[in-house]
Amino acid sequence: MVSTGTGMVIIPALILRLINKKVIHIEDWSRFDSGSYTGKVMYYIADKFYVQNKSLLQKYPKAIYSGRL
């Protein structure tokens, strides 16, 4: 499952993790200083967590900087 936003994805992501499916979250490109509510939760749920701004690497140290997608 690939997620890019809305909070509606949190419950399906939890269910997919319970059945050992991969979950990937891509934080919105418009986030510079703070993560979205969904990003704050998905950081702990997702197998891979991508950010599109280097400044978010301070907030999410295990994130992967991908540049603009």
KOLGU-4560 file (N, C-alpha, C; in nm, 3 decimals, padded with zeros to 5 digits):
<recs>
<n_xx: 00.084 n_yy: -00.117 n_zz: 00.000 ca_xx: 00.000 ca_yy: 00.000 ca_zz: 00.000 c_xx: 00.089 c_yy: 00.124 c_zz: 00.000 mol: A seq: 1 type: MET>
<n_xx: 00.055 n_yy: 00.219 n_zz: -00.082 ca_xx: 00.125 ca_yy: 00.346 ca_zz: -00.086 c_xx: 00.029 c_yy: 00.455 c_zz: -00.043 mol: A seq: 2 type: VAL>
<n_xx: 00.071 n_yy: 00.536 n_zz: 00.054 ca_xx: -00.011 ca_yy: 00.643 ca_zz: 00.108 c_xx: 00.058 c_yy: 00.777 c_zz: 00.083 mol: A seq: 3 type: SER>
<n_xx: -00.022 n_yy: 00.877 n_zz: 00.052 ca_xx: 00.032 ca_yy: 01.011 ca_zz: 00.035 c_xx: -00.039 c_yy: 01.115 c_zz: 00.120 mol: A seq: 4 type: THR>
<n_xx: -00.129 n_yy: 01.072 n_zz: 00.204 ca_xx: -00.195 ca_yy: 01.179 ca_zz: 00.278 c_xx: -00.303 c_yy: 01.139 c_zz: 00.373 mol: A seq: 5 type: GLY>
<n_xx: -00.421 n_yy: 01.171 n_zz: 00.345 ca_xx: -00.534 ca_yy: 01.180 ca_zz: 00.437 c_xx: -00.536 c_yy: 01.080 c_zz: 00.552 mol: A seq: 6 type: THR>
<n_xx: -00.594 n_yy: 01.126 n_zz: 00.663 ca_xx: -00.602 ca_yy: 01.046 ca_zz: 00.783 c_xx: -00.682 c_yy: 00.919 c_zz: 00.768 mol: A seq: 7 type: GLY>
<n_xx: -00.762 n_yy: 00.911 n_zz: 00.663 ca_xx: -00.843 ca_yy: 00.789 ca_zz: 00.641 c_xx: -00.755 c_yy: 00.666 c_zz: 00.619 mol: A seq: 8 type: MET>
<n_xx: -00.631 n_yy: 00.684 n_zz: 00.585 ca_xx: -00.543 ca_yy: 00.573 ca_zz: 00.552 c_xx: -00.487 c_yy: 00.503 c_zz: 00.676 mol: A seq: 9 type: VAL>
<n_xx: -00.496 n_yy: 00.562 n_zz: 00.790 ca_xx: -00.434 ca_yy: 00.507 ca_zz: 00.911 c_xx: -00.490 c_yy: 00.369 c_zz: 00.947 mol: A seq: 10 type: ILE>
<n_xx: -00.621 n_yy: 00.355 n_zz: 00.951 ca_xx: -00.682 ca_yy: 00.226 ca_zz: 00.988 c_xx: -00.649 c_yy: 00.117 c_zz: 00.885 mol: A seq: 11 type: ILE>
<n_xx: -00.667 n_yy: 00.141 n_zz: 00.754 ca_xx: -00.626 ca_yy: 00.038 ca_zz: 00.658 c_xx: -00.478 c_yy: 00.002 c_zz: 00.668 mol: A seq: 12 type: PRO>
<n_xx: -00.393 n_yy: 00.101 n_zz: 00.696 ca_xx: -00.249 ca_yy: 00.074 ca_zz: 00.709 c_xx: -00.223 c_yy: -00.017 c_zz: 00.828 mol: A seq: 13 type: ALA>
<n_xx: -00.291 n_yy: 00.006 n_zz: 00.939 ca_xx: -00.275 ca_yy: -00.080 ca_zz: 01.056 c_xx: -00.319 c_yy: -00.223 c_zz: 01.026 mol: A seq: 14 type: LEU>
<n_xx: -00.430 n_yy: -00.236 n_zz: 00.957 ca_xx: -00.480 ca_yy: -00.369 ca_zz: 00.921 c_xx: -00.381 c_yy: -00.440 c_zz: 00.829 mol: A seq: 15 type: ILE>
<n_xx: -00.329 n_yy: -00.369 n_zz: 00.731 ca_xx: -00.233 ca_yy: -00.430 ca_zz: 00.639 c_xx: -00.105 c_yy: -00.472 c_zz: 00.712 mol: A seq: 16 type: LEU>
<n_xx: -00.061 n_yy: -00.394 n_zz: 00.808 ca_xx: 00.058 ca_yy: -00.432 ca_zz: 00.885 c_xx: 00.032 c_yy: -00.559 c_zz: 00.965 mol: A seq: 17 type: ARG>
<n_xx: -00.091 n_yy: -00.574 n_zz: 01.016 ca_xx: -00.126 ca_yy: -00.694 ca_zz: 01.092 c_xx: -00.121 c_yy: -00.820 c_zz: 01.007 mol: A seq: 18 type: LEU>
<n_xx: -00.144 n_yy: -00.805 n_zz: 00.877 ca_xx: -00.140 ca_yy: -00.923 ca_zz: 00.789 c_xx: -00.010 c_yy: -00.926 c_zz: 00.706 mol: A seq: 19 type: ILE>
<n_xx: 00.092 n_yy: -00.858 n_zz: 00.759 ca_xx: 00.227 ca_yy: -00.859 ca_zz: 00.702 c_xx: 00.238 c_yy: -00.808 c_zz: 00.559 mol: A seq: 20 type: ASN>
<n_xx: 00.163 n_yy: -00.704 n_zz: 00.527 ca_xx: 00.176 ca_yy: -00.638 ca_zz: 00.396 c_xx: 00.260 c_yy: -00.511 c_zz: 00.414 mol: A seq: 21 type: LYS>
<n_xx: 00.331 n_yy: -00.474 n_zz: 00.310 ca_xx: 00.416 ca_yy: -00.356 ca_zz: 00.314 c_xx: 00.334 c_yy: -00.228 c_zz: 00.305 mol: A seq: 22 type: LYS>
<n_xx: 00.375 n_yy: -00.128 n_zz: 00.383 ca_xx: 00.309 ca_yy: 00.002 ca_zz: 00.384 c_xx: 00.416 c_yy: 00.109 c_zz: 00.360 mol: A seq: 23 type: VAL>
<n_xx: 00.392 n_yy: 00.195 n_zz: 00.263 ca_xx: 00.484 ca_yy: 00.304 ca_zz: 00.229 c_xx: 00.407 c_yy: 00.434 c_zz: 00.240 mol: A seq: 24 type: ILE>
<n_xx: 00.468 n_yy: 00.533 n_zz: 00.304 ca_xx: 00.405 ca_yy: 00.664 ca_zz: 00.315 c_xx: 00.498 c_yy: 00.769 c_zz: 00.254 mol: A seq: 25 type: HIS>
<n_xx: 00.441 n_yy: 00.858 n_zz: 00.176 ca_xx: 00.515 ca_yy: 00.970 ca_zz: 00.117 c_xx: 00.456 c_yy: 01.099 c_zz: 00.173 mol: A seq: 26 type: ILE>
<n_xx: 00.535 n_yy: 01.169 n_zz: 00.253 ca_xx: 00.487 ca_yy: 01.294 ca_zz: 00.314 c_xx: 00.474 c_yy: 01.401 c_zz: 00.206 mol: A seq: 27 type: GLU>
<n_xx: 00.374 n_yy: 01.483 n_zz: 00.221 ca_xx: 00.340 ca_yy: 01.587 ca_zz: 00.125 c_xx: 00.458 c_yy: 01.682 c_zz: 00.101 mol: A seq: 28 type: ASP>
<n_xx: 00.479 n_yy: 01.724 n_zz: -00.022 ca_xx: 00.590 ca_yy: 01.812 ca_zz: -00.058 c_xx: 00.577 c_yy: 01.950 c_zz: 00.004 mol: A seq: 29 type: TRP>
<n_xx: 00.456 n_yy: 01.990 n_zz: 00.042 ca_xx: 00.436 ca_yy: 02.125 ca_zz: 00.097 c_xx: 00.473 c_yy: 02.134 c_zz: 00.245 mol: A seq: 30 type: SER>
<n_xx: 00.517 n_yy: 02.025 n_zz: 00.304 ca_xx: 00.558 ca_yy: 02.025 ca_zz: 00.445 c_xx: 00.706 c_yy: 02.057 c_zz: 00.455 mol: A seq: 31 type: ARG>
<n_xx: 00.740 n_yy: 02.163 n_zz: 00.531 ca_xx: 00.879 ca_yy: 02.203 ca_zz: 00.548 c_xx: 00.925 c_yy: 02.194 c_zz: 00.693 mol: A seq: 32 type: PHE>
<n_xx: 00.846 n_yy: 02.251 n_zz: 00.784 ca_xx: 00.887 ca_yy: 02.258 ca_zz: 00.925 c_xx: 00.820 c_yy: 02.155 c_zz: 01.014 mol: A seq: 33 type: ASP>
<n_xx: 00.700 n_yy: 02.119 n_zz: 00.979 ca_xx: 00.628 ca_yy: 02.022 ca_zz: 01.063 c_xx: 00.559 c_yy: 01.920 c_zz: 00.974 mol: A seq: 34 type: SER>
<n_xx: 00.547 n_yy: 01.800 n_zz: 01.026 ca_xx: 00.481 ca_yy: 01.695 ca_zz: 00.951 c_xx: 00.330 c_yy: 01.706 c_zz: 00.963 mol: A seq: 35 type: GLY>
<n_xx: 00.260 n_yy: 01.641 n_zz: 00.874 ca_xx: 00.114 ca_yy: 01.637 ca_zz: 00.881 c_xx: 00.072 c_yy: 01.543 c_zz: 00.994 mol: A seq: 36 type: SER>
<n_xx: -00.053 n_yy: 01.551 n_zz: 01.034 ca_xx: -00.104 ca_yy: 01.460 ca_zz: 01.137 c_xx: -00.088 c_yy: 01.316 c_zz: 01.090 mol: A seq: 37 type: TYR>
<n_xx: -00.125 n_yy: 01.291 n_zz: 00.966 ca_xx: -00.113 ca_yy: 01.155 ca_zz: 00.911 c_xx: 00.032 c_yy: 01.111 c_zz: 00.909 mol: A seq: 38 type: THR>
<n_xx: 00.122 n_yy: 01.200 n_zz: 00.871 ca_xx: 00.264 ca_yy: 01.167 ca_zz: 00.868 c_xx: 00.318 c_yy: 01.132 c_zz: 01.005 mol: A seq: 39 type: GLY>
<n_xx: 00.272 n_yy: 01.203 n_zz: 01.107 ca_xx: 00.317 ca_yy: 01.177 ca_zz: 01.244 c_xx: 00.278 c_yy: 01.037 c_zz: 01.289 mol: A seq: 40 type: LYS>
<n_xx: 00.162 n_yy: 00.989 n_zz: 01.244 ca_xx: 00.117 ca_yy: 00.854 ca_zz: 01.280 c_xx: 00.181 c_yy: 00.750 c_zz: 01.188 mol: A seq: 41 type: VAL>
<n_xx: 00.182 n_yy: 00.779 n_zz: 01.059 ca_xx: 00.233 ca_yy: 00.682 ca_zz: 00.962 c_xx: 00.382 c_yy: 00.659 c_zz: 00.976 mol: A seq: 42 type: MET>
<n_xx: 00.455 n_yy: 00.752 n_zz: 01.035 ca_xx: 00.598 ca_yy: 00.735 ca_zz: 01.058 c_xx: 00.624 c_yy: 00.606 c_zz: 01.138 mol: A seq: 43 type: TYR>
<n_xx: 00.534 n_yy: 00.575 n_zz: 01.230 ca_xx: 00.550 ca_yy: 00.456 ca_zz: 01.314 c_xx: 00.488 c_yy: 00.331 c_zz: 01.253 mol: A seq: 44 type: TYR>
<n_xx: 00.399 n_yy: 00.348 n_zz: 01.157 ca_xx: 00.329 ca_yy: 00.235 ca_zz: 01.096 c_xx: 00.399 c_yy: 00.188 c_zz: 00.968 mol: A seq: 45 type: ILE>
<n_xx: 00.445 n_yy: 00.283 n_zz: 00.888 ca_xx: 00.497 ca_yy: 00.251 ca_zz: 00.754 c_xx: 00.630 c_yy: 00.176 c_zz: 00.759 mol: A seq: 46 type: ALA>
<n_xx: 00.648 n_yy: 00.085 n_zz: 00.663 ca_xx: 00.776 ca_yy: 00.017 ca_zz: 00.646 c_xx: 00.880 c_yy: 00.113 c_zz: 00.591 mol: A seq: 47 type: ASP>
<n_xx: 00.838 n_yy: 00.198 n_zz: 00.499 ca_xx: 00.925 ca_yy: 00.302 ca_zz: 00.443 c_xx: 00.849 c_yy: 00.434 c_zz: 00.449 mol: A seq: 48 type: LYS>
<n_xx: 00.920 n_yy: 00.538 n_zz: 00.490 ca_xx: 00.860 ca_yy: 00.670 ca_zz: 00.506 c_xx: 00.947 c_yy: 00.769 c_zz: 00.429 mol: A seq: 49 type: PHE>
<n_xx: 00.891 n_yy: 00.830 n_zz: 00.327 ca_xx: 00.964 ca_yy: 00.922 ca_zz: 00.240 c_xx: 00.925 c_yy: 01.066 c_zz: 00.270 mol: A seq: 50 type: TYR>
<n_xx: 01.024 n_yy: 01.155 n_zz: 00.270 ca_xx: 00.998 ca_yy: 01.298 ca_zz: 00.280 c_xx: 01.053 c_yy: 01.365 c_zz: 00.155 mol: A seq: 51 type: VAL>
<n_xx: 00.992 n_yy: 01.477 n_zz: 00.119 ca_xx: 01.033 ca_yy: 01.546 ca_zz: -00.003 c_xx: 01.108 c_yy: 01.676 c_zz: 00.025 mol: A seq: 52 type: GLN>
<n_xx: 01.131 n_yy: 01.705 n_zz: 00.153 ca_xx: 01.207 ca_yy: 01.823 ca_zz: 00.193 c_xx: 01.310 c_yy: 01.781 c_zz: 00.298 mol: A seq: 53 type: ASN>
<n_xx: 01.435 n_yy: 01.819 n_zz: 00.278 ca_xx: 01.543 ca_yy: 01.778 ca_zz: 00.369 c_xx: 01.519 c_yy: 01.824 c_zz: 00.513 mol: A seq: 54 type: LYS>
<n_xx: 01.451 n_yy: 01.936 n_zz: 00.530 ca_xx: 01.429 ca_yy: 01.988 ca_zz: 00.665 c_xx: 01.348 c_yy: 01.891 c_zz: 00.752 mol: A seq: 55 type: SER>
<n_xx: 01.268 n_yy: 01.805 n_zz: 00.690 ca_xx: 01.189 ca_yy: 01.709 ca_zz: 00.768 c_xx: 01.272 c_yy: 01.592 c_zz: 00.820 mol: A seq: 56 type: LEU>
<n_xx: 01.394 n_yy: 01.577 n_zz: 00.771 ca_xx: 01.479 ca_yy: 01.468 ca_zz: 00.821 c_xx: 01.514 c_yy: 01.488 c_zz: 00.968 mol: A seq: 57 type: LEU>
<n_xx: 01.512 n_yy: 01.612 n_zz: 01.016 ca_xx: 01.536 ca_yy: 01.638 ca_zz: 01.158 c_xx: 01.419 c_yy: 01.586 c_zz: 01.242 mol: A seq: 58 type: GLN>
<n_xx: 01.299 n_yy: 01.600 n_zz: 01.189 ca_xx: 01.180 ca_yy: 01.555 ca_zz: 01.261 c_xx: 01.161 c_yy: 01.405 c_zz: 01.249 mol: A seq: 59 type: LYS>
<n_xx: 01.195 n_yy: 01.349 n_zz: 01.133 ca_xx: 01.179 ca_yy: 01.206 ca_zz: 01.107 c_xx: 01.316 c_yy: 01.146 c_zz: 01.071 mol: A seq: 60 type: TYR>
<n_xx: 01.399 n_yy: 01.114 n_zz: 01.169 ca_xx: 01.536 ca_yy: 01.070 ca_zz: 01.141 c_xx: 01.548 c_yy: 00.941 c_zz: 01.059 mol: A seq: 61 type: PRO>
<n_xx: 01.449 n_yy: 00.853 n_zz: 01.066 ca_xx: 01.457 ca_yy: 00.729 ca_zz: 00.989 c_xx: 01.393 c_yy: 00.741 c_zz: 00.851 mol: A seq: 62 type: LYS>
<n_xx: 01.348 n_yy: 00.862 n_zz: 00.817 ca_xx: 01.284 ca_yy: 00.884 ca_zz: 00.687 c_xx: 01.387 c_yy: 00.878 c_zz: 00.575 mol: A seq: 63 type: ALA>
<n_xx: 01.338 n_yy: 00.861 n_zz: 00.456 ca_xx: 01.421 ca_yy: 00.859 ca_zz: 00.336 c_xx: 01.392 c_yy: 00.986 c_zz: 00.257 mol: A seq: 64 type: ILE>
<n_xx: 01.497 n_yy: 01.066 n_zz: 00.234 ca_xx: 01.479 ca_yy: 01.187 ca_zz: 00.153 c_xx: 01.478 c_yy: 01.146 c_zz: 00.007 mol: A seq: 65 type: TYR>
<n_xx: 01.372 n_yy: 01.183 n_zz: -00.064 ca_xx: 01.358 ca_yy: 01.142 ca_zz: -00.203 c_xx: 01.360 c_yy: 01.258 c_zz: -00.300 mol: A seq: 66 type: SER>
<n_xx: 01.369 n_yy: 01.381 n_zz: -00.251 ca_xx: 01.356 ca_yy: 01.495 ca_zz: -00.340 c_xx: 01.209 c_yy: 01.508 c_zz: -00.381 mol: A seq: 67 type: GLY>
<n_xx: 01.182 n_yy: 01.590 n_zz: -00.477 ca_xx: 01.044 ca_yy: 01.609 ca_zz: -00.523 c_xx: 01.001 c_yy: 01.493 c_zz: -00.610 mol: A seq: 68 type: ARG>
<n_xx: 00.884 n_yy: 01.442 n_zz: -00.583 ca_xx: 00.830 ca_yy: 01.332 ca_zz: -00.664 c_xx: 00.730 c_yy: 01.383 c_zz: -00.764 mol: A seq: 69 type: LEU>
</recs>
